[in-house]
Amino acid sequence: MSKETILILDKDFHTQWTLRTILESERYIVLAVDTIERALTNFQEFEVSGLITEDRIDHTNIPEIIRELKKGFPELYVMMLTAENLEEKEYKKIMNAGIDDLFLKPISTEKILIHLRKGLRHRKVLLQKKRLEQRLSEIKTNRNVQGVDLSRDSLSQKKSFTEKINYRG
């Protein structure tokens, strides 16, 4: 069974190291980066299942980046960590961008693991649903194609039946 890949996007080396240690002990594949550019490159090179990020990196609005990422990877689980208490308006903005969980630092490792597992289970359900919808669509398409073929067959059968009647007469 393959383990999911978790990307950590955080400027703080200590946070990266701590999260990496926790996640690798749970047998996750962990990629840790400190820039948005490196994070985006990892999304192109790897199948990333989950992202753990802080709310601001180099004065960049991370929720906007998440919103764009979710367009390409709608099933991506995103956990955001912040060192600041957020006003309600900012909280809504972050959550509406597609962040699945938001926590105030410091956060217990147990909470991180619980929410990560929950988010990854949800991701698996979304991926399974997507595969089933694709399969259903293929079945419908094949059924329609077979229906067309049957119509052609029945037309040729009618024609040969008509030809037999005309031939006899």
Backbone as CSV, one residue per row, in Angstrom:
resi,resn,N_x,N_y,N_z,CA_x,CA_y,CA_z,C_x,C_y,C_z
1,MET,0.851,-1.184,0.000,0.000,0.000,0.000,0.889,1.238,0.000
2,SER,0.672,2.119,-0.939,1.500,3.319,-1.005,0.970,4.366,-0.033
3,LYS,1.885,5.094,0.544,1.520,6.156,1.474,1.393,7.465,0.718
4,GLU,0.605,8.342,1.272,0.386,9.636,0.645,1.607,10.538,0.837
5,THR,1.728,11.468,-0.099,2.796,12.462,-0.043,2.228,13.737,0.559
6,ILE,2.912,14.246,1.570,2.504,15.468,2.247,3.571,16.530,1.984
7,LEU,3.119,17.687,1.545,4.010,18.814,1.294,3.886,19.802,2.450
8,ILE,5.017,20.163,3.007,5.060,21.170,4.071,5.640,22.436,3.464
9,LEU,4.885,23.519,3.563,5.338,24.829,3.077,5.408,25.751,4.281
10,ASP,6.625,25.982,4.751,6.815,26.810,5.940,8.214,27.423,5.889
11,LYS,8.314,28.680,6.253,9.616,29.369,6.249,10.500,28.930,7.416
12,ASP,9.877,28.495,8.493,10.612,28.155,9.705,11.171,26.739,9.612
13,PHE,12.489,26.621,9.674,13.139,25.317,9.570,12.711,24.393,10.710
14,HIS,12.577,24.939,11.914,12.188,24.118,13.062,10.798,23.507,12.836
15,THR,9.864,24.282,12.324,8.520,23.772,12.032,8.588,22.688,10.964
16,GLN,9.357,22.944,9.923,9.526,21.940,8.868,10.076,20.639,9.449
17,TRP,11.134,20.742,10.246,11.789,19.571,10.818,10.832,18.807,11.728
18,THR,10.108,19.536,12.576,9.166,18.900,13.508,8.068,18.163,12.750
19,LEU,7.447,18.848,11.792,6.380,18.213,11.007,6.905,17.019,10.214
20,ARG,8.068,17.175,9.612,8.674,16.081,8.833,8.889,14.857,9.734
21,THR,9.447,15.082,10.915,9.725,13.990,11.837,8.441,13.262,12.243
22,ILE,7.419,14.029,12.579,6.130,13.452,12.978,5.533,12.644,11.833
23,LEU,5.495,13.234,10.653,4.835,12.586,9.514,5.611,11.378,8.999
24,GLU,6.928,11.480,8.976,7.718,10.336,8.528,7.609,9.173,9.510
25,SER,7.444,9.467,10.791,7.264,8.389,11.768,5.940,7.651,11.520
26,GLU,5.004,8.319,10.854,3.723,7.702,10.477,3.780,7.127,9.065
27,ARG,4.961,7.124,8.493,5.246,6.557,7.169,4.659,7.343,5.998
28,TYR,4.493,8.633,6.177,4.113,9.486,5.049,5.378,9.854,4.293
29,ILE,5.224,10.109,3.015,6.320,10.668,2.219,6.222,12.176,2.417
30,VAL,7.309,12.810,2.819,7.261,14.222,3.187,8.201,15.036,2.308
31,LEU,7.652,16.116,1.761,8.429,17.106,1.024,8.313,18.394,1.823
32,ALA,9.436,18.997,2.173,9.411,20.231,2.954,10.123,21.332,2.175
33,VAL,9.424,22.445,1.973,9.987,23.574,1.227,9.691,24.869,1.968
34,ASP,10.437,25.904,1.574,10.246,27.199,2.240,9.848,28.319,1.287
35,THR,9.615,27.983,0.016,9.161,29.006,-0.929,7.955,28.488,-1.716
36,ILE,7.141,29.399,-2.147,5.953,29.058,-2.935,6.368,28.447,-4.263
37,GLU,7.421,28.982,-4.864,7.886,28.471,-6.149,8.268,27.001,-6.046
38,ARG,9.004,26.639,-5.001,9.403,25.244,-4.817,8.187,24.364,-4.549
39,ALA,7.224,24.898,-3.823,5.995,24.135,-3.554,5.260,23.847,-4.857
40,LEU,5.104,24.860,-5.700,4.389,24.679,-6.964,5.112,23.699,-7.876
41,THR,6.434,23.730,-7.852,7.215,22.768,-8.630,6.939,21.347,-8.153
42,ASN,6.842,21.179,-6.842,6.544,19.846,-6.298,5.179,19.338,-6.742
43,PHE,4.222,20.232,-6.907,2.900,19.815,-7.386,2.976,19.326,-8.828
44,GLN,3.919,19.839,-9.580,4.082,19.387,-10.960,4.817,18.055,-11.026
45,GLU,5.701,17.804,-10.054,6.550,16.617,-10.096,6.013,15.421,-9.315
46,PHE,5.157,15.661,-8.322,4.684,14.589,-7.446,3.171,14.639,-7.314
47,GLU,2.600,13.506,-6.934,1.180,13.478,-6.594,1.084,13.815,-5.109
48,VAL,0.767,15.051,-4.818,0.694,15.526,-3.442,-0.722,15.304,-2.927
49,SER,-0.820,14.611,-1.811,-2.129,14.311,-1.215,-2.568,15.386,-0.239
50,GLY,-1.595,15.941,0.476,-1.916,16.937,1.490,-0.871,18.031,1.557
51,LEU,-1.321,19.208,1.947,-0.447,20.373,2.094,-0.638,20.928,3.494
52,ILE,0.478,21.123,4.183,0.460,21.811,5.470,1.275,23.076,5.271
53,THR,0.638,24.216,5.490,1.291,25.494,5.204,0.988,26.508,6.285
54,GLU,1.821,27.520,6.344,1.493,28.648,7.199,0.666,29.632,6.383
55,ASP,0.095,30.624,7.045,-0.841,31.512,6.344,-0.160,32.590,5.518
56,ARG,1.063,32.920,5.845,1.776,33.944,5.068,3.213,33.494,4.822
57,ILE,3.617,33.651,3.571,4.995,33.350,3.201,5.479,34.511,2.348
58,ASP,6.514,35.170,2.801,7.082,36.307,2.056,6.020,37.321,1.651
59,HIS,5.141,37.647,2.561,4.073,38.635,2.345,3.126,38.242,1.213
60,THR,3.098,36.966,0.869,2.192,36.490,-0.176,0.917,35.985,0.465
61,ASN,-0.175,36.241,-0.188,-1.474,35.807,0.288,-1.661,34.328,-0.065
62,ILE,-1.374,33.461,0.865,-1.436,32.017,0.635,-2.852,31.549,0.281
63,PRO,-3.908,32.103,0.887,-5.243,31.635,0.478,-5.506,31.758,-1.031
64,GLU,-4.989,32.786,-1.669,-5.166,32.908,-3.122,-4.436,31.793,-3.857
65,ILE,-3.249,31.459,-3.384,-2.481,30.361,-3.984,-3.268,29.052,-3.816
66,ILE,-3.839,28.850,-2.625,-4.622,27.641,-2.353,-5.838,27.575,-3.274
67,ARG,-6.507,28.696,-3.443,-7.677,28.742,-4.331,-7.297,28.263,-5.738
68,GLU,-6.173,28.726,-6.243,-5.713,28.324,-7.580,-5.305,26.849,-7.596
69,LEU,-4.618,26.395,-6.545,-4.222,24.985,-6.465,-5.440,24.067,-6.468
70,LYS,-6.473,24.469,-5.747,-7.681,23.651,-5.643,-8.413,23.535,-6.983
71,LYS,-8.199,24.489,-7.868,-8.792,24.381,-9.206,-8.195,23.187,-9.949
72,GLY,-6.898,23.023,-9.825,-6.222,21.909,-10.488,-6.254,20.611,-9.708
73,PHE,-6.342,20.727,-8.379,-6.326,19.553,-7.496,-7.447,19.686,-6.470
74,PRO,-8.700,19.528,-6.896,-9.823,19.779,-5.988,-9.867,18.845,-4.778
75,GLU,-9.249,17.671,-4.905,-9.274,16.723,-3.796,-8.118,16.923,-2.808
76,LEU,-7.256,17.884,-3.042,-6.112,18.155,-2.169,-6.584,18.543,-0.769
77,TYR,-6.011,17.887,0.239,-6.298,18.257,1.629,-5.311,19.357,2.034
78,VAL,-5.835,20.445,2.608,-4.983,21.572,3.010,-5.215,21.904,4.481
79,MET,-4.112,21.897,5.222,-4.113,22.322,6.616,-3.266,23.590,6.699
80,MET,-3.824,24.618,7.310,-3.083,25.866,7.456,-2.808,26.119,8.934
81,LEU,-1.577,26.526,9.201,-1.164,26.880,10.547,-0.876,28.372,10.586
82,THR,-1.288,29.025,11.653,-1.045,30.451,11.781,-0.574,30.771,13.190
83,ALA,0.246,31.790,13.295,0.735,32.233,14.608,-0.118,33.369,15.153
84,GLU,-1.075,33.845,14.347,-1.882,35.002,14.740,-3.339,34.618,14.951
85,ASN,-3.978,35.296,15.892,-5.427,35.183,15.987,-6.006,35.957,14.810
86,LEU,-6.923,35.358,14.107,-7.470,35.982,12.909,-8.817,36.616,13.202
87,GLU,-9.042,37.757,12.581,-10.361,38.375,12.666,-11.331,37.520,11.854
88,GLU,-12.607,37.679,12.135,-13.630,36.855,11.478,-13.589,37.000,9.954
89,LYS,-13.374,38.214,9.486,-13.333,38.465,8.042,-12.168,37.690,7.401
90,GLU,-11.019,37.728,8.027,-9.846,37.017,7.512,-10.057,35.504,7.586
91,TYR,-10.672,35.043,8.673,-10.963,33.625,8.841,-11.875,33.130,7.709
92,LYS,-12.928,33.872,7.419,-13.853,33.501,6.344,-13.136,33.450,5.001
93,LYS,-12.299,34.442,4.767,-11.556,34.502,3.507,-10.672,33.262,3.340
94,ILE,-9.996,32.899,4.408,-9.116,31.729,4.369,-9.919,30.458,4.134
95,MET,-10.981,30.286,4.880,-11.770,29.059,4.758,-12.481,28.973,3.401
96,ASN,-12.880,30.099,2.848,-13.528,30.105,1.539,-12.551,29.833,0.393
97,ALA,-11.272,29.922,0.675,-10.257,29.663,-0.348,-10.046,28.164,-0.565
98,GLY,-10.605,27.350,0.325,-10.456,25.907,0.152,-9.583,25.242,1.199
99,ILE,-9.241,25.979,2.240,-8.467,25.378,3.324,-9.410,24.457,4.099
100,ASP,-8.944,23.246,4.395,-9.795,22.277,5.076,-9.746,22.423,6.594
101,ASP,-8.577,22.717,7.128,-8.408,22.902,8.566,-7.457,24.051,8.819
102,LEU,-7.773,24.834,9.854,-6.959,25.994,10.226,-6.692,25.920,11.721
103,PHE,-5.417,26.010,12.093,-5.032,25.901,13.492,-4.091,27.017,13.899
104,LEU,-4.231,27.419,15.144,-3.348,28.405,15.748,-2.126,27.676,16.296
105,LYS,-0.930,28.173,15.953,0.309,27.592,16.479,0.446,27.984,17.939
106,PRO,1.021,27.211,18.762,1.475,25.836,18.515,0.294,24.881,18.567
107,ILE,0.410,23.813,17.833,-0.649,22.789,17.767,-0.040,21.450,18.171
108,SER,-0.833,20.646,18.822,-0.326,19.344,19.264,-0.129,18.429,18.061
109,THR,0.850,17.566,18.169,1.093,16.614,17.087,-0.088,15.678,16.917
110,GLU,-0.759,15.353,18.014,-1.916,14.465,17.931,-3.026,15.081,17.084
111,LYS,-3.282,16.384,17.272,-4.311,17.062,16.471,-3.915,17.088,14.998
112,ILE,-2.665,17.346,14.738,-2.199,17.355,13.347,-2.476,16.008,12.704
113,LEU,-2.095,14.935,13.390,-2.272,13.589,12.822,-3.738,13.221,12.685
114,ILE,-4.554,13.558,13.665,-5.983,13.246,13.592,-6.624,13.937,12.390
115,HIS,-6.356,15.229,12.254,-6.971,15.986,11.159,-6.390,15.591,9.802
116,LEU,-5.121,15.284,9.772,-4.512,14.846,8.521,-5.136,13.524,8.069
117,ARG,-5.267,12.577,8.975,-5.886,11.294,8.614,-7.321,11.497,8.125
118,LYS,-8.059,12.334,8.827,-9.447,12.618,8.442,-9.486,13.252,7.049
119,GLY,-8.628,14.224,6.817,-8.593,14.894,5.524,-8.185,13.972,4.397
120,LEU,-7.244,13.079,4.660,-6.804,12.143,3.627,-7.857,11.071,3.349
121,ARG,-8.610,10.673,4.375,-9.730,9.748,4.139,-10.770,10.405,3.235
122,HIS,-11.054,11.667,3.517,-12.015,12.408,2.693,-11.499,12.517,1.253
123,ARG,-10.210,12.755,1.106,-9.600,12.839,-0.215,-9.783,11.526,-0.976
124,LYS,-9.569,10.399,-0.283,-9.733,9.098,-0.926,-11.166,8.901,-1.407
125,VAL,-12.121,9.340,-0.599,-13.527,9.231,-0.989,-13.789,10.073,-2.239
126,LEU,-13.256,11.287,-2.260,-13.436,12.153,-3.435,-12.818,11.528,-4.684
127,LEU,-11.628,10.956,-4.542,-10.974,10.316,-5.688,-11.749,9.087,-6.148
128,GLN,-12.249,8.312,-5.196,-13.044,7.138,-5.543,-14.319,7.554,-6.265
129,LYS,-14.959,8.595,-5.767,-16.179,9.101,-6.413,-15.877,9.545,-7.845
130,LYS,-14.762,10.243,-8.008,-14.364,10.720,-9.336,-14.142,9.538,-10.290
131,ARG,-13.447,8.490,-9.804,-13.209,7.299,-10.642,-14.517,6.608,-11.002
132,LEU,-15.431,6.496,-10.038,-16.719,5.861,-10.311,-17.547,6.662,-11.306
133,GLU,-17.511,7.986,-11.183,-18.230,8.831,-12.137,-17.650,8.677,-13.536
134,GLN,-16.312,8.604,-13.631,-15.683,8.402,-14.933,-16.066,7.048,-15.513
135,ARG,-16.070,6.025,-14.665,-16.432,4.678,-15.124,-17.887,4.646,-15.585
136,LEU,-18.768,5.275,-14.814,-20.180,5.339,-15.194,-20.351,6.046,-16.528
137,SER,-19.608,7.123,-16.717,-19.667,7.853,-17.969,-19.194,6.971,-19.131
138,GLU,-18.121,6.184,-18.893,-17.626,5.269,-19.929,-18.669,4.210,-20.260
139,ILE,-19.316,3.694,-19.220,-20.346,2.671,-19.433,-21.496,3.252,-20.242
140,LYS,-21.936,4.462,-19.882,-23.020,5.107,-20.623,-22.624,5.340,-22.069
141,THR,-21.398,5.796,-22.278,-20.911,6.033,-23.630,-20.878,4.726,-24.417
142,ASN,-20.365,3.662,-23.804,-20.328,2.354,-24.472,-21.725,1.844,-24.755
143,ARG,-22.639,2.053,-23.828,-24.019,1.602,-24.024,-24.644,2.345,-25.198
144,ASN,-24.395,3.644,-25.271,-24.927,4.429,-26.392,-24.322,3.963,-27.710
145,VAL,-23.022,3.690,-27.685,-22.362,3.215,-28.902,-22.923,1.852,-29.286
146,GLN,-23.118,0.955,-28.310,-23.688,-0.358,-28.597,-25.114,-0.218,-29.107
147,GLY,-25.869,0.723,-28.555,-27.229,0.971,-29.021,-27.236,1.382,-30.478
148,VAL,-26.276,2.221,-30.848,-26.161,2.641,-32.243,-25.810,1.444,-33.100
149,ASP,-24.878,0.609,-32.638,-24.507,-0.590,-33.385,-25.693,-1.520,-33.537
150,LEU,-26.450,-1.703,-32.453,-27.620,-2.567,-32.537,-28.622,-2.015,-33.534
151,SER,-28.773,-0.709,-33.544,-29.691,-0.107,-34.509,-29.227,-0.401,-35.921
152,ARG,-27.945,-0.312,-36.150,-27.416,-0.612,-37.478,-27.645,-2.080,-37.813
153,ASP,-27.404,-2.941,-36.829,-27.621,-4.374,-37.058,-29.084,-4.640,-37.369
154,SER,-29.947,-4.033,-36.589,-31.367,-4.295,-36.826,-31.787,-3.742,-38.178
155,LEU,-31.187,-2.614,-38.594,-31.502,-2.081,-39.927,-31.047,-3.045,-41.015
156,SER,-29.859,-3.588,-40.863,-29.370,-4.506,-41.894,-30.189,-5.796,-41.878
157,GLN,-30.662,-6.224,-40.693,-31.517,-7.411,-40.632,-32.846,-7.149,-41.331
158,LYS,-33.423,-5.963,-41.112,-34.683,-5.626,-41.772,-34.482,-5.594,-43.275
159,LYS,-33.345,-5.022,-43.687,-33.078,-4.939,-45.116,-32.963,-6.341,-45.708
160,SER,-32.231,-7.232,-45.028,-32.083,-8.574,-45.583,-33.417,-9.318,-45.559
161,PHE,-34.226,-9.101,-44.551,-35.556,-9.706,-44.500,-36.403,-9.208,-45.666
162,THR,-36.366,-7.884,-45.904,-37.105,-7.289,-47.015,-36.591,-7.832,-48.338
163,GLU,-35.266,-7.972,-48.464,-34.701,-8.514,-49.689,-35.168,-9.951,-49.922
164,LYS,-35.254,-10.738,-48.829,-35.714,-12.135,-48.961,-37.168,-12.170,-49.447
165,ILE,-37.991,-11.289,-48.911,-39.397,-11.256,-49.335,-39.488,-10.875,-50.807
166,ASN,-38.768,-9.860,-51.206,-38.777,-9.421,-52.601,-38.198,-10.490,-53.521
167,TYR,-37.210,-11.225,-53.053,-36.579,-12.252,-53.873,-37.550,-13.402,-54.131
168,ARG,-38.335,-13.729,-53.104,-39.279,-14.841,-53.239,-40.408,-14.484,-54.171
169,GLY,-40.800,-13.251,-54.168,-41.979,-12.853,-54.935,-41.658,-12.625,-56.339
